[in-house]
């Protein structure tokens, strides 16, 4: 839904009508941008690398590694957490949680990883 809204806004800004029959890829090429979901994914991974490099006593690091107790859950589908989304993105690249912690400690390696998995290098 985020990408749909982004495309609609870009078409409005550029003055492109539905009668012009331009593909979404062509609109993104004209503004030299990637899809908004890929931009969000890249920034989330960069932020995660920052948090993973923090000392273990920092609240942000503790929050990222915190797991809830096995208490009572509400009925229905569990809500999707930031951590679950982050783990899915790591699986797309082929990393585990511990592998991400090791990679994040080496900044150049983490930057290459983020560039590889975000947008498939859409600016090239």
Helices and strands as residue ranges (DSSP letters): H 2-14, G 18-20, H 24-31, H 36-52, H 59-65, H 82-93, H 97-105, H 107-117
